[in-house]
Amino acid sequence: MAEPRRVLAPLPPVGGARFLVVEARYYDGIGDMLLAGARRALEAAGATVEVVNVPGALEIPAAVRMLMQGGAYAGAVALGCVIRGETYHFEIVAGESSRALMDLTVDHMLPIGNGILTVENEQQAVVRADPQQGDKGGDAARAAITLYHLRQRAGLV
C-alpha cells in the first residue's frame, strides 16, 4: 500500500513553458499511469508537454541531456519502472539511472523530476504509478516545476 498522500499546495503557473517528459516504455501499463499523472500536473501548471520514448531507464538520462542541451525545454520529467529480478541488473539500472539524473540536475542546474520507480514487484509499481494512489508521475512533474521556479528565482534562466 502506498504511503498516505500529503496535501499538495498548488504550484505557481509556468506560463506555457515547455517541459520534456522522457519515458521508458518497458512496462506499458505502468508507463501509461506515470505519464497520466505527470501530464496532469504539468498541464495544471500551464506547461506545454512533449513526450519522448526510450527503450529503458538507462537511456533516460542520455535523452534528457541531448534534448535539453539546446535550451528548448524549461525542465524535464523522467518516467520509467525498474522491477527487481533474479540478477544484479536491477541495482545497476536503478542506481545508474538515478545517479545520472542527479548529476545532470546538479552539474548543469537542470530542473529534472525523477519518476523512475524502483520496486520489488509489479503490484508495488501499480500502486505507486496510479494517479489515484501513489501518483509518482505527478510527484516527479511537481518536482521539476518546483526546480524550474527555483532556477528562475536564482536568476539562472
Biotite code that builds the C-alpha atoms (Angstrom):
import biotite.structure as struc

atoms = struc.array([
    struc.Atom([0.000, 0.000, 0.000], chain_id="A", res_id=1, res_name="MET", atom_name="CA", element="C"),
    struc.Atom([1.204, 3.497, -0.786], chain_id="A", res_id=2, res_name="ALA", atom_name="CA", element="C"),
    struc.Atom([2.001, 5.946, 1.954], chain_id="A", res_id=3, res_name="GLU", atom_name="CA", element="C"),
    struc.Atom([-0.736, 8.430, 2.879], chain_id="A", res_id=4, res_name="PRO", atom_name="CA", element="C"),
    struc.Atom([-0.901, 11.327, 0.449], chain_id="A", res_id=5, res_name="ARG", atom_name="CA", element="C"),
    struc.Atom([0.182, 14.693, 1.743], chain_id="A", res_id=6, res_name="ARG", atom_name="CA", element="C"),
    struc.Atom([-1.838, 17.761, 0.937], chain_id="A", res_id=7, res_name="VAL", atom_name="CA", element="C"),
    struc.Atom([-0.269, 19.390, -2.086], chain_id="A", res_id=8, res_name="LEU", atom_name="CA", element="C"),
    struc.Atom([-0.258, 23.164, -2.328], chain_id="A", res_id=9, res_name="ALA", atom_name="CA", element="C"),
    struc.Atom([-0.868, 24.454, -5.847], chain_id="A", res_id=10, res_name="PRO", atom_name="CA", element="C"),
    struc.Atom([2.330, 25.365, -7.657], chain_id="A", res_id=11, res_name="LEU", atom_name="CA", element="C"),
    struc.Atom([2.767, 28.758, -9.284], chain_id="A", res_id=12, res_name="PRO", atom_name="CA", element="C"),
    struc.Atom([1.989, 28.615, -13.002], chain_id="A", res_id=13, res_name="PRO", atom_name="CA", element="C"),
    struc.Atom([4.783, 28.168, -15.517], chain_id="A", res_id=14, res_name="VAL", atom_name="CA", element="C"),
    struc.Atom([3.199, 30.355, -18.215], chain_id="A", res_id=15, res_name="GLY", atom_name="CA", element="C"),
    struc.Atom([3.278, 27.898, -21.098], chain_id="A", res_id=16, res_name="GLY", atom_name="CA", element="C"),
    struc.Atom([6.892, 26.845, -20.519], chain_id="A", res_id=17, res_name="ALA", atom_name="CA", element="C"),
    struc.Atom([7.852, 23.717, -22.464], chain_id="A", res_id=18, res_name="ARG", atom_name="CA", element="C"),
    struc.Atom([8.557, 20.620, -20.383], chain_id="A", res_id=19, res_name="PHE", atom_name="CA", element="C"),
    struc.Atom([10.078, 17.435, -21.715], chain_id="A", res_id=20, res_name="LEU", atom_name="CA", element="C"),
    struc.Atom([8.851, 14.052, -20.497], chain_id="A", res_id=21, res_name="VAL", atom_name="CA", element="C"),
    struc.Atom([11.221, 11.193, -21.244], chain_id="A", res_id=22, res_name="VAL", atom_name="CA", element="C"),
    struc.Atom([9.665, 7.850, -20.533], chain_id="A", res_id=23, res_name="GLU", atom_name="CA", element="C"),
    struc.Atom([10.960, 4.317, -20.747], chain_id="A", res_id=24, res_name="ALA", atom_name="CA", element="C"),
    struc.Atom([8.111, 2.266, -22.197], chain_id="A", res_id=25, res_name="ARG", atom_name="CA", element="C"),
    struc.Atom([9.340, -1.072, -20.883], chain_id="A", res_id=26, res_name="TYR", atom_name="CA", element="C"),
    struc.Atom([6.125, -1.658, -18.905], chain_id="A", res_id=27, res_name="TYR", atom_name="CA", element="C"),
    struc.Atom([3.348, -0.037, -20.947], chain_id="A", res_id=28, res_name="ASP", atom_name="CA", element="C"),
    struc.Atom([0.550, -0.119, -18.356], chain_id="A", res_id=29, res_name="GLY", atom_name="CA", element="C"),
    struc.Atom([2.727, 1.327, -15.627], chain_id="A", res_id=30, res_name="ILE", atom_name="CA", element="C"),
    struc.Atom([4.115, 3.881, -18.085], chain_id="A", res_id=31, res_name="GLY", atom_name="CA", element="C"),
    struc.Atom([0.593, 4.964, -19.031], chain_id="A", res_id=32, res_name="ASP", atom_name="CA", element="C"),
    struc.Atom([-0.229, 5.679, -15.379], chain_id="A", res_id=33, res_name="MET", atom_name="CA", element="C"),
    struc.Atom([3.027, 7.545, -14.725], chain_id="A", res_id=34, res_name="LEU", atom_name="CA", element="C"),
    struc.Atom([2.517, 9.639, -17.845], chain_id="A", res_id=35, res_name="LEU", atom_name="CA", element="C"),
    struc.Atom([-1.102, 10.423, -16.939], chain_id="A", res_id=36, res_name="ALA", atom_name="CA", element="C"),
    struc.Atom([-0.031, 11.741, -13.532], chain_id="A", res_id=37, res_name="GLY", atom_name="CA", element="C"),
    struc.Atom([2.874, 13.750, -14.940], chain_id="A", res_id=38, res_name="ALA", atom_name="CA", element="C"),
    struc.Atom([0.807, 15.210, -17.756], chain_id="A", res_id=39, res_name="ARG", atom_name="CA", element="C"),
    struc.Atom([-1.987, 16.211, -15.353], chain_id="A", res_id=40, res_name="ARG", atom_name="CA", element="C"),
    struc.Atom([0.455, 18.013, -13.014], chain_id="A", res_id=41, res_name="ALA", atom_name="CA", element="C"),
    struc.Atom([2.287, 19.775, -15.844], chain_id="A", res_id=42, res_name="LEU", atom_name="CA", element="C"),
    struc.Atom([-0.877, 20.892, -17.602], chain_id="A", res_id=43, res_name="GLU", atom_name="CA", element="C"),
    struc.Atom([-2.375, 22.087, -14.295], chain_id="A", res_id=44, res_name="ALA", atom_name="CA", element="C"),
    struc.Atom([0.649, 24.415, -14.004], chain_id="A", res_id=45, res_name="ALA", atom_name="CA", element="C"),
    struc.Atom([0.128, 25.680, -17.557], chain_id="A", res_id=46, res_name="GLY", atom_name="CA", element="C"),
    struc.Atom([3.063, 23.841, -19.117], chain_id="A", res_id=47, res_name="ALA", atom_name="CA", element="C"),
    struc.Atom([3.346, 22.658, -22.682], chain_id="A", res_id=48, res_name="THR", atom_name="CA", element="C"),
    struc.Atom([4.305, 18.970, -22.695], chain_id="A", res_id=49, res_name="VAL", atom_name="CA", element="C"),
    struc.Atom([6.387, 17.000, -25.186], chain_id="A", res_id=50, res_name="GLU", atom_name="CA", element="C"),
    struc.Atom([6.828, 13.255, -24.647], chain_id="A", res_id=51, res_name="VAL", atom_name="CA", element="C"),
    struc.Atom([9.764, 11.214, -25.927], chain_id="A", res_id=52, res_name="VAL", atom_name="CA", element="C"),
    struc.Atom([10.018, 7.445, -25.527], chain_id="A", res_id=53, res_name="ASN", atom_name="CA", element="C"),
    struc.Atom([13.212, 5.478, -24.955], chain_id="A", res_id=54, res_name="VAL", atom_name="CA", element="C"),
    struc.Atom([13.700, 1.709, -24.587], chain_id="A", res_id=55, res_name="PRO", atom_name="CA", element="C"),
    struc.Atom([14.628, 1.583, -20.898], chain_id="A", res_id=56, res_name="GLY", atom_name="CA", element="C"),
    struc.Atom([15.576, 3.504, -17.767], chain_id="A", res_id=57, res_name="ALA", atom_name="CA", element="C"),
    struc.Atom([19.288, 3.602, -18.611], chain_id="A", res_id=58, res_name="LEU", atom_name="CA", element="C"),
    struc.Atom([18.557, 5.599, -21.766], chain_id="A", res_id=59, res_name="GLU", atom_name="CA", element="C"),
    struc.Atom([16.529, 8.282, -19.965], chain_id="A", res_id=60, res_name="ILE", atom_name="CA", element="C"),
    struc.Atom([19.432, 10.450, -18.697], chain_id="A", res_id=61, res_name="PRO", atom_name="CA", element="C"),
    struc.Atom([21.122, 10.493, -22.108], chain_id="A", res_id=62, res_name="ALA", atom_name="CA", element="C"),
    struc.Atom([17.880, 11.520, -23.817], chain_id="A", res_id=63, res_name="ALA", atom_name="CA", element="C"),
    struc.Atom([17.270, 14.252, -21.235], chain_id="A", res_id=64, res_name="VAL", atom_name="CA", element="C"),
    struc.Atom([20.787, 15.636, -21.707], chain_id="A", res_id=65, res_name="ARG", atom_name="CA", element="C"),
    struc.Atom([20.649, 15.535, -25.508], chain_id="A", res_id=66, res_name="MET", atom_name="CA", element="C"),
    struc.Atom([17.242, 17.156, -25.777], chain_id="A", res_id=67, res_name="LEU", atom_name="CA", element="C"),
    struc.Atom([17.725, 19.786, -23.062], chain_id="A", res_id=68, res_name="MET", atom_name="CA", element="C"),
    struc.Atom([21.150, 20.861, -24.302], chain_id="A", res_id=69, res_name="GLN", atom_name="CA", element="C"),
    struc.Atom([19.760, 23.421, -26.742], chain_id="A", res_id=70, res_name="GLY", atom_name="CA", element="C"),
    struc.Atom([17.581, 25.155, -24.165], chain_id="A", res_id=71, res_name="GLY", atom_name="CA", element="C"),
    struc.Atom([14.275, 24.351, -25.876], chain_id="A", res_id=72, res_name="ALA", atom_name="CA", element="C"),
    struc.Atom([12.807, 22.973, -22.643], chain_id="A", res_id=73, res_name="TYR", atom_name="CA", element="C"),
    struc.Atom([12.283, 24.619, -19.274], chain_id="A", res_id=74, res_name="ALA", atom_name="CA", element="C"),
    struc.Atom([12.542, 21.307, -17.431], chain_id="A", res_id=75, res_name="GLY", atom_name="CA", element="C"),
    struc.Atom([12.241, 17.567, -17.746], chain_id="A", res_id=76, res_name="ALA", atom_name="CA", element="C"),
    struc.Atom([10.438, 14.671, -16.136], chain_id="A", res_id=77, res_name="VAL", atom_name="CA", element="C"),
    struc.Atom([11.967, 11.178, -16.214], chain_id="A", res_id=78, res_name="ALA", atom_name="CA", element="C"),
    struc.Atom([9.465, 8.315, -16.090], chain_id="A", res_id=79, res_name="LEU", atom_name="CA", element="C"),
    struc.Atom([10.071, 4.592, -16.003], chain_id="A", res_id=80, res_name="GLY", atom_name="CA", element="C"),
    struc.Atom([9.964, 1.484, -13.906], chain_id="A", res_id=81, res_name="CYS", atom_name="CA", element="C"),
    struc.Atom([12.645, -0.960, -12.812], chain_id="A", res_id=82, res_name="VAL", atom_name="CA", element="C"),
    struc.Atom([11.360, -4.142, -11.176], chain_id="A", res_id=83, res_name="ILE", atom_name="CA", element="C"),
    struc.Atom([13.783, -6.310, -9.216], chain_id="A", res_id=84, res_name="ARG", atom_name="CA", element="C"),
    struc.Atom([14.584, -9.581, -10.917], chain_id="A", res_id=85, res_name="GLY", atom_name="CA", element="C"),
    struc.Atom([16.827, -12.503, -10.146], chain_id="A", res_id=86, res_name="GLU", atom_name="CA", element="C"),
    struc.Atom([20.087, -10.832, -11.164], chain_id="A", res_id=87, res_name="THR", atom_name="CA", element="C"),
    struc.Atom([22.186, -7.824, -10.187], chain_id="A", res_id=88, res_name="TYR", atom_name="CA", element="C"),
    struc.Atom([20.875, -5.920, -13.232], chain_id="A", res_id=89, res_name="HIS", atom_name="CA", element="C"),
    struc.Atom([18.220, -4.201, -11.086], chain_id="A", res_id=90, res_name="PHE", atom_name="CA", element="C"),
    struc.Atom([20.839, -2.491, -8.903], chain_id="A", res_id=91, res_name="GLU", atom_name="CA", element="C"),
    struc.Atom([22.810, -1.291, -11.908], chain_id="A", res_id=92, res_name="ILE", atom_name="CA", element="C"),
    struc.Atom([19.815, 0.131, -13.771], chain_id="A", res_id=93, res_name="VAL", atom_name="CA", element="C"),
    struc.Atom([18.191, 1.681, -10.685], chain_id="A", res_id=94, res_name="ALA", atom_name="CA", element="C"),
    struc.Atom([21.405, 3.184, -9.329], chain_id="A", res_id=95, res_name="GLY", atom_name="CA", element="C"),
    struc.Atom([22.953, 4.391, -12.563], chain_id="A", res_id=96, res_name="GLU", atom_name="CA", element="C"),
    struc.Atom([19.816, 5.996, -13.985], chain_id="A", res_id=97, res_name="SER", atom_name="CA", element="C"),
    struc.Atom([19.196, 7.818, -10.705], chain_id="A", res_id=98, res_name="SER", atom_name="CA", element="C"),
    struc.Atom([22.825, 8.884, -10.360], chain_id="A", res_id=99, res_name="ARG", atom_name="CA", element="C"),
    struc.Atom([22.968, 10.171, -13.922], chain_id="A", res_id=100, res_name="ALA", atom_name="CA", element="C"),
    struc.Atom([19.772, 12.220, -13.472], chain_id="A", res_id=101, res_name="LEU", atom_name="CA", element="C"),
    struc.Atom([21.119, 13.710, -10.243], chain_id="A", res_id=102, res_name="MET", atom_name="CA", element="C"),
    struc.Atom([24.416, 14.542, -11.966], chain_id="A", res_id=103, res_name="ASP", atom_name="CA", element="C"),
    struc.Atom([22.514, 16.376, -14.721], chain_id="A", res_id=104, res_name="LEU", atom_name="CA", element="C"),
    struc.Atom([20.423, 18.247, -12.177], chain_id="A", res_id=105, res_name="THR", atom_name="CA", element="C"),
    struc.Atom([23.376, 19.351, -10.061], chain_id="A", res_id=106, res_name="VAL", atom_name="CA", element="C"),
    struc.Atom([26.154, 19.744, -12.643], chain_id="A", res_id=107, res_name="ASP", atom_name="CA", element="C"),
    struc.Atom([24.040, 21.505, -15.277], chain_id="A", res_id=108, res_name="HIS", atom_name="CA", element="C"),
    struc.Atom([21.410, 23.029, -12.956], chain_id="A", res_id=109, res_name="MET", atom_name="CA", element="C"),
    struc.Atom([18.617, 21.414, -14.938], chain_id="A", res_id=110, res_name="LEU", atom_name="CA", element="C"),
    struc.Atom([15.129, 21.167, -13.390], chain_id="A", res_id=111, res_name="PRO", atom_name="CA", element="C"),
    struc.Atom([14.531, 17.413, -13.630], chain_id="A", res_id=112, res_name="ILE", atom_name="CA", element="C"),
    struc.Atom([11.937, 15.384, -11.750], chain_id="A", res_id=113, res_name="GLY", atom_name="CA", element="C"),
    struc.Atom([12.865, 11.735, -11.254], chain_id="A", res_id=114, res_name="ASN", atom_name="CA", element="C"),
    struc.Atom([9.841, 9.473, -11.655], chain_id="A", res_id=115, res_name="GLY", atom_name="CA", element="C"),
    struc.Atom([11.692, 6.229, -12.286], chain_id="A", res_id=116, res_name="ILE", atom_name="CA", element="C"),
    struc.Atom([10.113, 3.675, -9.975], chain_id="A", res_id=117, res_name="LEU", atom_name="CA", element="C"),
    struc.Atom([12.391, 1.084, -8.389], chain_id="A", res_id=118, res_name="THR", atom_name="CA", element="C"),
    struc.Atom([10.238, -1.658, -6.943], chain_id="A", res_id=119, res_name="VAL", atom_name="CA", element="C"),
    struc.Atom([10.211, -5.289, -5.891], chain_id="A", res_id=120, res_name="GLU", atom_name="CA", element="C"),
    struc.Atom([7.239, -6.356, -7.993], chain_id="A", res_id=121, res_name="ASN", atom_name="CA", element="C"),
    struc.Atom([4.591, -5.198, -10.438], chain_id="A", res_id=122, res_name="GLU", atom_name="CA", element="C"),
    struc.Atom([1.964, -4.761, -7.706], chain_id="A", res_id=123, res_name="GLN", atom_name="CA", element="C"),
    struc.Atom([4.154, -2.170, -5.948], chain_id="A", res_id=124, res_name="GLN", atom_name="CA", element="C"),
    struc.Atom([4.697, -0.412, -9.271], chain_id="A", res_id=125, res_name="ALA", atom_name="CA", element="C"),
    struc.Atom([0.979, -0.172, -9.993], chain_id="A", res_id=126, res_name="VAL", atom_name="CA", element="C"),
    struc.Atom([0.222, 1.330, -6.576], chain_id="A", res_id=127, res_name="VAL", atom_name="CA", element="C"),
    struc.Atom([2.994, 3.900, -6.948], chain_id="A", res_id=128, res_name="ARG", atom_name="CA", element="C"),
    struc.Atom([2.221, 4.760, -10.576], chain_id="A", res_id=129, res_name="ALA", atom_name="CA", element="C"),
    struc.Atom([-1.574, 5.039, -10.318], chain_id="A", res_id=130, res_name="ASP", atom_name="CA", element="C"),
    struc.Atom([-2.521, 8.738, -10.207], chain_id="A", res_id=131, res_name="PRO", atom_name="CA", element="C"),
    struc.Atom([-5.290, 7.880, -7.713], chain_id="A", res_id=132, res_name="GLN", atom_name="CA", element="C"),
    struc.Atom([-2.834, 6.187, -5.345], chain_id="A", res_id=133, res_name="GLN", atom_name="CA", element="C"),
    struc.Atom([0.886, 6.975, -5.309], chain_id="A", res_id=134, res_name="GLY", atom_name="CA", element="C"),
    struc.Atom([0.930, 9.367, -8.297], chain_id="A", res_id=135, res_name="ASP", atom_name="CA", element="C"),
    struc.Atom([4.711, 9.235, -8.621], chain_id="A", res_id=136, res_name="LYS", atom_name="CA", element="C"),
    struc.Atom([4.492, 10.594, -12.176], chain_id="A", res_id=137, res_name="GLY", atom_name="CA", element="C"),
    struc.Atom([2.684, 13.642, -10.815], chain_id="A", res_id=138, res_name="GLY", atom_name="CA", element="C"),
    struc.Atom([5.203, 13.933, -7.987], chain_id="A", res_id=139, res_name="ASP", atom_name="CA", element="C"),
    struc.Atom([8.089, 13.920, -10.476], chain_id="A", res_id=140, res_name="ALA", atom_name="CA", element="C"),
    struc.Atom([6.397, 16.613, -12.568], chain_id="A", res_id=141, res_name="ALA", atom_name="CA", element="C"),
    struc.Atom([5.764, 18.761, -9.493], chain_id="A", res_id=142, res_name="ARG", atom_name="CA", element="C"),
    struc.Atom([9.439, 18.361, -8.521], chain_id="A", res_id=143, res_name="ALA", atom_name="CA", element="C"),
    struc.Atom([10.527, 19.556, -11.977], chain_id="A", res_id=144, res_name="ALA", atom_name="CA", element="C"),
    struc.Atom([8.162, 22.541, -11.738], chain_id="A", res_id=145, res_name="ILE", atom_name="CA", element="C"),
    struc.Atom([9.468, 23.415, -8.274], chain_id="A", res_id=146, res_name="THR", atom_name="CA", element="C"),
    struc.Atom([13.080, 23.288, -9.506], chain_id="A", res_id=147, res_name="LEU", atom_name="CA", element="C"),
    struc.Atom([12.098, 25.369, -12.537], chain_id="A", res_id=148, res_name="TYR", atom_name="CA", element="C"),
    struc.Atom([10.783, 28.100, -10.229], chain_id="A", res_id=149, res_name="HIS", atom_name="CA", element="C"),
    struc.Atom([13.888, 27.890, -8.007], chain_id="A", res_id=150, res_name="LEU", atom_name="CA", element="C"),
    struc.Atom([16.090, 28.234, -11.084], chain_id="A", res_id=151, res_name="ARG", atom_name="CA", element="C"),
    struc.Atom([14.172, 31.350, -12.115], chain_id="A", res_id=152, res_name="GLN", atom_name="CA", element="C"),
    struc.Atom([14.418, 32.746, -8.578], chain_id="A", res_id=153, res_name="ARG", atom_name="CA", element="C"),
    struc.Atom([18.181, 32.244, -8.672], chain_id="A", res_id=154, res_name="ALA", atom_name="CA", element="C"),
    struc.Atom([18.363, 34.151, -11.967], chain_id="A", res_id=155, res_name="GLY", atom_name="CA", element="C"),
    struc.Atom([19.687, 31.169, -13.893], chain_id="A", res_id=156, res_name="LEU", atom_name="CA", element="C"),
    struc.Atom([17.193, 31.374, -16.756], chain_id="A", res_id=157, res_name="VAL", atom_name="CA", element="C"),
])
